[in-house]
């Protein structure tokens, strides 16, 4: 039996921000920044000067704020985000189309699949990904997760329903 799932998604600044937060805070640099900020705030409470508190707060607030601004910028700069993207998942891979233009990628070429509370994310490379906002998937969510889990090796899939 051939499985296929089709759905449309709209990439919003919020969906981009969700992706950027995940991507950044699961990278070594993002983790180091968050830990450094938390250690500085902790140092303040253990008797270090107020400068530790200020530096810690700045470090902890800097990344989310810049990612928020960057997601808005990227949304405004990319005309593809103005219209819905149509996805079709087949036995071979994932096909995305918009305005008559179609691109596809085979399952075996996918880098990894993850989830956030707001999205399912399928990385097509270390830094590029297809973002599927859960609010757009609605009743297709379970079928999309099943397609990903069926066609990608378990070690590449980190999705929570």
MODELLER restraints for C-alpha pairs under 7 A, 6 or more apart:
rsr = mdl.restraints
at = mdl.atoms
rsr.add(forms.Gaussian(group=physical.xy_distance, feature=features.Distance(at['CA:2:A'], at['CA:91:A']), mean=6.96, stdev=0.5))
rsr.add(forms.Gaussian(group=physical.xy_distance, feature=features.Distance(at['CA:3:A'], at['CA:90:A']), mean=6.26, stdev=0.5))
rsr.add(forms.Gaussian(group=physical.xy_distance, feature=features.Distance(at['CA:3:A'], at['CA:91:A']), mean=6.49, stdev=0.5))
rsr.add(forms.Gaussian(group=physical.xy_distance, feature=features.Distance(at['CA:4:A'], at['CA:88:A']), mean=6.95, stdev=0.5))
rsr.add(forms.Gaussian(group=physical.xy_distance, feature=features.Distance(at['CA:4:A'], at['CA:89:A']), mean=5.49, stdev=0.5))
rsr.add(forms.Gaussian(group=physical.xy_distance, feature=features.Distance(at['CA:4:A'], at['CA:90:A']), mean=4.75, stdev=0.5))
rsr.add(forms.Gaussian(group=physical.xy_distance, feature=features.Distance(at['CA:5:A'], at['CA:88:A']), mean=5.69, stdev=0.5))
rsr.add(forms.Gaussian(group=physical.xy_distance, feature=features.Distance(at['CA:5:A'], at['CA:89:A']), mean=5.10, stdev=0.5))
rsr.add(forms.Gaussian(group=physical.xy_distance, feature=features.Distance(at['CA:5:A'], at['CA:90:A']), mean=6.85, stdev=0.5))
rsr.add(forms.Gaussian(group=physical.xy_distance, feature=features.Distance(at['CA:5:A'], at['CA:143:A']), mean=6.84, stdev=0.5))
rsr.add(forms.Gaussian(group=physical.xy_distance, feature=features.Distance(at['CA:5:A'], at['CA:144:A']), mean=6.73, stdev=0.5))
rsr.add(forms.Gaussian(group=physical.xy_distance, feature=features.Distance(at['CA:6:A'], at['CA:87:A']), mean=5.57, stdev=0.5))
rsr.add(forms.Gaussian(group=physical.xy_distance, feature=features.Distance(at['CA:6:A'], at['CA:88:A']), mean=4.39, stdev=0.5))
rsr.add(forms.Gaussian(group=physical.xy_distance, feature=features.Distance(at['CA:6:A'], at['CA:89:A']), mean=6.35, stdev=0.5))
rsr.add(forms.Gaussian(group=physical.xy_distance, feature=features.Distance(at['CA:7:A'], at['CA:86:A']), mean=5.89, stdev=0.5))
rsr.add(forms.Gaussian(group=physical.xy_distance, feature=features.Distance(at['CA:7:A'], at['CA:87:A']), mean=5.40, stdev=0.5))
rsr.add(forms.Gaussian(group=physical.xy_distance, feature=features.Distance(at['CA:7:A'], at['CA:88:A']), mean=6.70, stdev=0.5))
rsr.add(forms.Gaussian(group=physical.xy_distance, feature=features.Distance(at['CA:7:A'], at['CA:137:A']), mean=6.81, stdev=0.5))
rsr.add(forms.Gaussian(group=physical.xy_distance, feature=features.Distance(at['CA:8:A'], at['CA:84:A']), mean=6.04, stdev=0.5))
rsr.add(forms.Gaussian(group=physical.xy_distance, feature=features.Distance(at['CA:8:A'], at['CA:85:A']), mean=5.48, stdev=0.5))
rsr.add(forms.Gaussian(group=physical.xy_distance, feature=features.Distance(at['CA:8:A'], at['CA:86:A']), mean=4.42, stdev=0.5))
rsr.add(forms.Gaussian(group=physical.xy_distance, feature=features.Distance(at['CA:8:A'], at['CA:87:A']), mean=6.03, stdev=0.5))
rsr.add(forms.Gaussian(group=physical.xy_distance, feature=features.Distance(at['CA:8:A'], at['CA:136:A']), mean=6.94, stdev=0.5))
rsr.add(forms.Gaussian(group=physical.xy_distance, feature=features.Distance(at['CA:9:A'], at['CA:84:A']), mean=5.38, stdev=0.5))
rsr.add(forms.Gaussian(group=physical.xy_distance, feature=features.Distance(at['CA:9:A'], at['CA:85:A']), mean=5.38, stdev=0.5))
rsr.add(forms.Gaussian(group=physical.xy_distance, feature=features.Distance(at['CA:9:A'], at['CA:86:A']), mean=6.63, stdev=0.5))
rsr.add(forms.Gaussian(group=physical.xy_distance, feature=features.Distance(at['CA:9:A'], at['CA:132:A']), mean=6.39, stdev=0.5))
rsr.add(forms.Gaussian(group=physical.xy_distance, feature=features.Distance(at['CA:9:A'], at['CA:133:A']), mean=6.86, stdev=0.5))
rsr.add(forms.Gaussian(group=physical.xy_distance, feature=features.Distance(at['CA:9:A'], at['CA:136:A']), mean=5.44, stdev=0.5))
rsr.add(forms.Gaussian(group=physical.xy_distance, feature=features.Distance(at['CA:10:A'], at['CA:81:A']), mean=6.91, stdev=0.5))
rsr.add(forms.Gaussian(group=physical.xy_distance, feature=features.Distance(at['CA:10:A'], at['CA:83:A']), mean=6.70, stdev=0.5))
rsr.add(forms.Gaussian(group=physical.xy_distance, feature=features.Distance(at['CA:10:A'], at['CA:84:A']), mean=4.64, stdev=0.5))
rsr.add(forms.Gaussian(group=physical.xy_distance, feature=features.Distance(at['CA:10:A'], at['CA:85:A']), mean=6.38, stdev=0.5))
rsr.add(forms.Gaussian(group=physical.xy_distance, feature=features.Distance(at['CA:11:A'], at['CA:81:A']), mean=5.45, stdev=0.5))
rsr.add(forms.Gaussian(group=physical.xy_distance, feature=features.Distance(at['CA:12:A'], at['CA:75:A']), mean=6.82, stdev=0.5))
rsr.add(forms.Gaussian(group=physical.xy_distance, feature=features.Distance(at['CA:13:A'], at['CA:71:A']), mean=5.42, stdev=0.5))
rsr.add(forms.Gaussian(group=physical.xy_distance, feature=features.Distance(at['CA:13:A'], at['CA:72:A']), mean=5.26, stdev=0.5))
rsr.add(forms.Gaussian(group=physical.xy_distance, feature=features.Distance(at['CA:13:A'], at['CA:75:A']), mean=5.68, stdev=0.5))
rsr.add(forms.Gaussian(group=physical.xy_distance, feature=features.Distance(at['CA:15:A'], at['CA:133:A']), mean=6.32, stdev=0.5))
rsr.add(forms.Gaussian(group=physical.xy_distance, feature=features.Distance(at['CA:16:A'], at['CA:71:A']), mean=5.44, stdev=0.5))
rsr.add(forms.Gaussian(group=physical.xy_distance, feature=features.Distance(at['CA:17:A'], at['CA:67:A']), mean=6.46, stdev=0.5))
rsr.add(forms.Gaussian(group=physical.xy_distance, feature=features.Distance(at['CA:17:A'], at['CA:68:A']), mean=5.83, stdev=0.5))
rsr.add(forms.Gaussian(group=physical.xy_distance, feature=features.Distance(at['CA:17:A'], at['CA:71:A']), mean=5.24, stdev=0.5))
rsr.add(forms.Gaussian(group=physical.xy_distance, feature=features.Distance(at['CA:20:A'], at['CA:67:A']), mean=6.51, stdev=0.5))
rsr.add(forms.Gaussian(group=physical.xy_distance, feature=features.Distance(at['CA:24:A'], at['CA:30:A']), mean=5.09, stdev=0.5))
rsr.add(forms.Gaussian(group=physical.xy_distance, feature=features.Distance(at['CA:25:A'], at['CA:31:A']), mean=5.50, stdev=0.5))
rsr.add(forms.Gaussian(group=physical.xy_distance, feature=features.Distance(at['CA:33:A'], at['CA:59:A']), mean=6.75, stdev=0.5))
rsr.add(forms.Gaussian(group=physical.xy_distance, feature=features.Distance(at['CA:34:A'], at['CA:60:A']), mean=5.96, stdev=0.5))
rsr.add(forms.Gaussian(group=physical.xy_distance, feature=features.Distance(at['CA:37:A'], at['CA:56:A']), mean=4.09, stdev=0.5))
rsr.add(forms.Gaussian(group=physical.xy_distance, feature=features.Distance(at['CA:37:A'], at['CA:57:A']), mean=6.57, stdev=0.5))
rsr.add(forms.Gaussian(group=physical.xy_distance, feature=features.Distance(at['CA:37:A'], at['CA:59:A']), mean=5.18, stdev=0.5))
rsr.add(forms.Gaussian(group=physical.xy_distance, feature=features.Distance(at['CA:37:A'], at['CA:60:A']), mean=5.24, stdev=0.5))
rsr.add(forms.Gaussian(group=physical.xy_distance, feature=features.Distance(at['CA:38:A'], at['CA:56:A']), mean=6.27, stdev=0.5))
rsr.add(forms.Gaussian(group=physical.xy_distance, feature=features.Distance(at['CA:40:A'], at['CA:52:A']), mean=5.05, stdev=0.5))
rsr.add(forms.Gaussian(group=physical.xy_distance, feature=features.Distance(at['CA:40:A'], at['CA:53:A']), mean=6.14, stdev=0.5))
rsr.add(forms.Gaussian(group=physical.xy_distance, feature=features.Distance(at['CA:40:A'], at['CA:55:A']), mean=6.88, stdev=0.5))
rsr.add(forms.Gaussian(group=physical.xy_distance, feature=features.Distance(at['CA:40:A'], at['CA:56:A']), mean=4.79, stdev=0.5))
rsr.add(forms.Gaussian(group=physical.xy_distance, feature=features.Distance(at['CA:41:A'], at['CA:52:A']), mean=6.15, stdev=0.5))
rsr.add(forms.Gaussian(group=physical.xy_distance, feature=features.Distance(at['CA:41:A'], at['CA:53:A']), mean=4.78, stdev=0.5))
rsr.add(forms.Gaussian(group=physical.xy_distance, feature=features.Distance(at['CA:41:A'], at['CA:56:A']), mean=5.07, stdev=0.5))
rsr.add(forms.Gaussian(group=physical.xy_distance, feature=features.Distance(at['CA:43:A'], at['CA:52:A']), mean=6.63, stdev=0.5))
rsr.add(forms.Gaussian(group=physical.xy_distance, feature=features.Distance(at['CA:44:A'], at['CA:50:A']), mean=6.25, stdev=0.5))
rsr.add(forms.Gaussian(group=physical.xy_distance, feature=features.Distance(at['CA:44:A'], at['CA:52:A']), mean=5.50, stdev=0.5))
rsr.add(forms.Gaussian(group=physical.xy_distance, feature=features.Distance(at['CA:44:A'], at['CA:53:A']), mean=5.37, stdev=0.5))
rsr.add(forms.Gaussian(group=physical.xy_distance, feature=features.Distance(at['CA:75:A'], at['CA:81:A']), mean=6.24, stdev=0.5))
rsr.add(forms.Gaussian(group=physical.xy_distance, feature=features.Distance(at['CA:85:A'], at['CA:96:A']), mean=6.63, stdev=0.5))
rsr.add(forms.Gaussian(group=physical.xy_distance, feature=features.Distance(at['CA:85:A'], at['CA:97:A']), mean=6.06, stdev=0.5))
rsr.add(forms.Gaussian(group=physical.xy_distance, feature=features.Distance(at['CA:85:A'], at['CA:98:A']), mean=5.55, stdev=0.5))
rsr.add(forms.Gaussian(group=physical.xy_distance, feature=features.Distance(at['CA:86:A'], at['CA:96:A']), mean=5.57, stdev=0.5))
rsr.add(forms.Gaussian(group=physical.xy_distance, feature=features.Distance(at['CA:86:A'], at['CA:97:A']), mean=5.17, stdev=0.5))
rsr.add(forms.Gaussian(group=physical.xy_distance, feature=features.Distance(at['CA:86:A'], at['CA:98:A']), mean=6.36, stdev=0.5))
rsr.add(forms.Gaussian(group=physical.xy_distance, feature=features.Distance(at['CA:87:A'], at['CA:94:A']), mean=6.92, stdev=0.5))
rsr.add(forms.Gaussian(group=physical.xy_distance, feature=features.Distance(at['CA:87:A'], at['CA:95:A']), mean=5.64, stdev=0.5))
rsr.add(forms.Gaussian(group=physical.xy_distance, feature=features.Distance(at['CA:87:A'], at['CA:96:A']), mean=4.54, stdev=0.5))
rsr.add(forms.Gaussian(group=physical.xy_distance, feature=features.Distance(at['CA:87:A'], at['CA:97:A']), mean=6.53, stdev=0.5))
rsr.add(forms.Gaussian(group=physical.xy_distance, feature=features.Distance(at['CA:88:A'], at['CA:94:A']), mean=5.83, stdev=0.5))
rsr.add(forms.Gaussian(group=physical.xy_distance, feature=features.Distance(at['CA:88:A'], at['CA:95:A']), mean=5.06, stdev=0.5))
rsr.add(forms.Gaussian(group=physical.xy_distance, feature=features.Distance(at['CA:88:A'], at['CA:96:A']), mean=6.43, stdev=0.5))
rsr.add(forms.Gaussian(group=physical.xy_distance, feature=features.Distance(at['CA:89:A'], at['CA:95:A']), mean=6.30, stdev=0.5))
rsr.add(forms.Gaussian(group=physical.xy_distance, feature=features.Distance(at['CA:92:A'], at['CA:106:A']), mean=5.66, stdev=0.5))
rsr.add(forms.Gaussian(group=physical.xy_distance, feature=features.Distance(at['CA:92:A'], at['CA:107:A']), mean=6.34, stdev=0.5))
rsr.add(forms.Gaussian(group=physical.xy_distance, feature=features.Distance(at['CA:93:A'], at['CA:104:A']), mean=6.92, stdev=0.5))
rsr.add(forms.Gaussian(group=physical.xy_distance, feature=features.Distance(at['CA:93:A'], at['CA:105:A']), mean=5.56, stdev=0.5))
rsr.add(forms.Gaussian(group=physical.xy_distance, feature=features.Distance(at['CA:93:A'], at['CA:106:A']), mean=4.17, stdev=0.5))
rsr.add(forms.Gaussian(group=physical.xy_distance, feature=features.Distance(at['CA:93:A'], at['CA:107:A']), mean=4.59, stdev=0.5))
rsr.add(forms.Gaussian(group=physical.xy_distance, feature=features.Distance(at['CA:94:A'], at['CA:104:A']), mean=5.56, stdev=0.5))
rsr.add(forms.Gaussian(group=physical.xy_distance, feature=features.Distance(at['CA:94:A'], at['CA:105:A']), mean=5.51, stdev=0.5))
rsr.add(forms.Gaussian(group=physical.xy_distance, feature=features.Distance(at['CA:94:A'], at['CA:106:A']), mean=6.55, stdev=0.5))
rsr.add(forms.Gaussian(group=physical.xy_distance, feature=features.Distance(at['CA:95:A'], at['CA:102:A']), mean=6.80, stdev=0.5))
rsr.add(forms.Gaussian(group=physical.xy_distance, feature=features.Distance(at['CA:95:A'], at['CA:103:A']), mean=5.67, stdev=0.5))
rsr.add(forms.Gaussian(group=physical.xy_distance, feature=features.Distance(at['CA:95:A'], at['CA:104:A']), mean=4.15, stdev=0.5))
rsr.add(forms.Gaussian(group=physical.xy_distance, feature=features.Distance(at['CA:95:A'], at['CA:105:A']), mean=6.56, stdev=0.5))
rsr.add(forms.Gaussian(group=physical.xy_distance, feature=features.Distance(at['CA:96:A'], at['CA:102:A']), mean=5.71, stdev=0.5))
rsr.add(forms.Gaussian(group=physical.xy_distance, feature=features.Distance(at['CA:96:A'], at['CA:103:A']), mean=5.39, stdev=0.5))
rsr.add(forms.Gaussian(group=physical.xy_distance, feature=features.Distance(at['CA:96:A'], at['CA:104:A']), mean=6.20, stdev=0.5))
rsr.add(forms.Gaussian(group=physical.xy_distance, feature=features.Distance(at['CA:97:A'], at['CA:103:A']), mean=6.38, stdev=0.5))
rsr.add(forms.Gaussian(group=physical.xy_distance, feature=features.Distance(at['CA:107:A'], at['CA:151:A']), mean=6.19, stdev=0.5))
rsr.add(forms.Gaussian(group=physical.xy_distance, feature=features.Distance(at['CA:107:A'], at['CA:152:A']), mean=6.35, stdev=0.5))
rsr.add(forms.Gaussian(group=physical.xy_distance, feature=features.Distance(at['CA:108:A'], at['CA:152:A']), mean=6.96, stdev=0.5))
rsr.add(forms.Gaussian(group=physical.xy_distance, feature=features.Distance(at['CA:110:A'], at['CA:123:A']), mean=6.22, stdev=0.5))
rsr.add(forms.Gaussian(group=physical.xy_distance, feature=features.Distance(at['CA:110:A'], at['CA:124:A']), mean=4.78, stdev=0.5))
rsr.add(forms.Gaussian(group=physical.xy_distance, feature=features.Distance(at['CA:110:A'], at['CA:125:A']), mean=6.83, stdev=0.5))
rsr.add(forms.Gaussian(group=physical.xy_distance, feature=features.Distance(at['CA:111:A'], at['CA:123:A']), mean=5.27, stdev=0.5))
rsr.add(forms.Gaussian(group=physical.xy_distance, feature=features.Distance(at['CA:111:A'], at['CA:124:A']), mean=5.36, stdev=0.5))
rsr.add(forms.Gaussian(group=physical.xy_distance, feature=features.Distance(at['CA:111:A'], at['CA:125:A']), mean=5.35, stdev=0.5))
rsr.add(forms.Gaussian(group=physical.xy_distance, feature=features.Distance(at['CA:111:A'], at['CA:126:A']), mean=6.68, stdev=0.5))
rsr.add(forms.Gaussian(group=physical.xy_distance, feature=features.Distance(at['CA:112:A'], at['CA:122:A']), mean=5.97, stdev=0.5))
rsr.add(forms.Gaussian(group=physical.xy_distance, feature=features.Distance(at['CA:112:A'], at['CA:123:A']), mean=5.21, stdev=0.5))
rsr.add(forms.Gaussian(group=physical.xy_distance, feature=features.Distance(at['CA:112:A'], at['CA:156:A']), mean=4.63, stdev=0.5))
rsr.add(forms.Gaussian(group=physical.xy_distance, feature=features.Distance(at['CA:112:A'], at['CA:157:A']), mean=5.87, stdev=0.5))
rsr.add(forms.Gaussian(group=physical.xy_distance, feature=features.Distance(at['CA:113:A'], at['CA:121:A']), mean=5.62, stdev=0.5))
rsr.add(forms.Gaussian(group=physical.xy_distance, feature=features.Distance(at['CA:113:A'], at['CA:122:A']), mean=4.31, stdev=0.5))
rsr.add(forms.Gaussian(group=physical.xy_distance, feature=features.Distance(at['CA:113:A'], at['CA:123:A']), mean=5.99, stdev=0.5))
rsr.add(forms.Gaussian(group=physical.xy_distance, feature=features.Distance(at['CA:113:A'], at['CA:156:A']), mean=6.23, stdev=0.5))
rsr.add(forms.Gaussian(group=physical.xy_distance, feature=features.Distance(at['CA:113:A'], at['CA:157:A']), mean=4.78, stdev=0.5))
rsr.add(forms.Gaussian(group=physical.xy_distance, feature=features.Distance(at['CA:113:A'], at['CA:158:A']), mean=6.06, stdev=0.5))
rsr.add(forms.Gaussian(group=physical.xy_distance, feature=features.Distance(at['CA:113:A'], at['CA:159:A']), mean=6.88, stdev=0.5))
rsr.add(forms.Gaussian(group=physical.xy_distance, feature=features.Distance(at['CA:114:A'], at['CA:120:A']), mean=6.02, stdev=0.5))
rsr.add(forms.Gaussian(group=physical.xy_distance, feature=features.Distance(at['CA:114:A'], at['CA:121:A']), mean=5.27, stdev=0.5))
rsr.add(forms.Gaussian(group=physical.xy_distance, feature=features.Distance(at['CA:114:A'], at['CA:122:A']), mean=6.51, stdev=0.5))
rsr.add(forms.Gaussian(group=physical.xy_distance, feature=features.Distance(at['CA:114:A'], at['CA:157:A']), mean=6.06, stdev=0.5))
rsr.add(forms.Gaussian(group=physical.xy_distance, feature=features.Distance(at['CA:114:A'], at['CA:158:A']), mean=4.66, stdev=0.5))
rsr.add(forms.Gaussian(group=physical.xy_distance, feature=features.Distance(at['CA:114:A'], at['CA:159:A']), mean=4.90, stdev=0.5))
rsr.add(forms.Gaussian(group=physical.xy_distance, feature=features.Distance(at['CA:115:A'], at['CA:121:A']), mean=5.88, stdev=0.5))
rsr.add(forms.Gaussian(group=physical.xy_distance, feature=features.Distance(at['CA:115:A'], at['CA:158:A']), mean=6.68, stdev=0.5))
rsr.add(forms.Gaussian(group=physical.xy_distance, feature=features.Distance(at['CA:115:A'], at['CA:159:A']), mean=4.79, stdev=0.5))
rsr.add(forms.Gaussian(group=physical.xy_distance, feature=features.Distance(at['CA:115:A'], at['CA:160:A']), mean=6.17, stdev=0.5))
rsr.add(forms.Gaussian(group=physical.xy_distance, feature=features.Distance(at['CA:118:A'], at['CA:133:A']), mean=5.97, stdev=0.5))
rsr.add(forms.Gaussian(group=physical.xy_distance, feature=features.Distance(at['CA:118:A'], at['CA:134:A']), mean=5.62, stdev=0.5))
rsr.add(forms.Gaussian(group=physical.xy_distance, feature=features.Distance(at['CA:119:A'], at['CA:131:A']), mean=6.61, stdev=0.5))
rsr.add(forms.Gaussian(group=physical.xy_distance, feature=features.Distance(at['CA:119:A'], at['CA:132:A']), mean=5.45, stdev=0.5))
rsr.add(forms.Gaussian(group=physical.xy_distance, feature=features.Distance(at['CA:119:A'], at['CA:133:A']), mean=4.25, stdev=0.5))
rsr.add(forms.Gaussian(group=physical.xy_distance, feature=features.Distance(at['CA:119:A'], at['CA:134:A']), mean=5.00, stdev=0.5))
rsr.add(forms.Gaussian(group=physical.xy_distance, feature=features.Distance(at['CA:120:A'], at['CA:131:A']), mean=6.14, stdev=0.5))
rsr.add(forms.Gaussian(group=physical.xy_distance, feature=features.Distance(at['CA:120:A'], at['CA:132:A']), mean=5.06, stdev=0.5))
rsr.add(forms.Gaussian(group=physical.xy_distance, feature=features.Distance(at['CA:120:A'], at['CA:133:A']), mean=6.39, stdev=0.5))
rsr.add(forms.Gaussian(group=physical.xy_distance, feature=features.Distance(at['CA:120:A'], at['CA:134:A']), mean=6.79, stdev=0.5))
rsr.add(forms.Gaussian(group=physical.xy_distance, feature=features.Distance(at['CA:121:A'], at['CA:129:A']), mean=6.40, stdev=0.5))
rsr.add(forms.Gaussian(group=physical.xy_distance, feature=features.Distance(at['CA:121:A'], at['CA:130:A']), mean=5.77, stdev=0.5))
rsr.add(forms.Gaussian(group=physical.xy_distance, feature=features.Distance(at['CA:121:A'], at['CA:131:A']), mean=4.74, stdev=0.5))
rsr.add(forms.Gaussian(group=physical.xy_distance, feature=features.Distance(at['CA:121:A'], at['CA:132:A']), mean=6.11, stdev=0.5))
rsr.add(forms.Gaussian(group=physical.xy_distance, feature=features.Distance(at['CA:122:A'], at['CA:129:A']), mean=5.38, stdev=0.5))
rsr.add(forms.Gaussian(group=physical.xy_distance, feature=features.Distance(at['CA:122:A'], at['CA:130:A']), mean=5.20, stdev=0.5))
rsr.add(forms.Gaussian(group=physical.xy_distance, feature=features.Distance(at['CA:122:A'], at['CA:131:A']), mean=6.64, stdev=0.5))
rsr.add(forms.Gaussian(group=physical.xy_distance, feature=features.Distance(at['CA:123:A'], at['CA:129:A']), mean=3.98, stdev=0.5))
rsr.add(forms.Gaussian(group=physical.xy_distance, feature=features.Distance(at['CA:123:A'], at['CA:130:A']), mean=6.31, stdev=0.5))
rsr.add(forms.Gaussian(group=physical.xy_distance, feature=features.Distance(at['CA:134:A'], at['CA:141:A']), mean=6.88, stdev=0.5))
rsr.add(forms.Gaussian(group=physical.xy_distance, feature=features.Distance(at['CA:149:A'], at['CA:157:A']), mean=6.65, stdev=0.5))
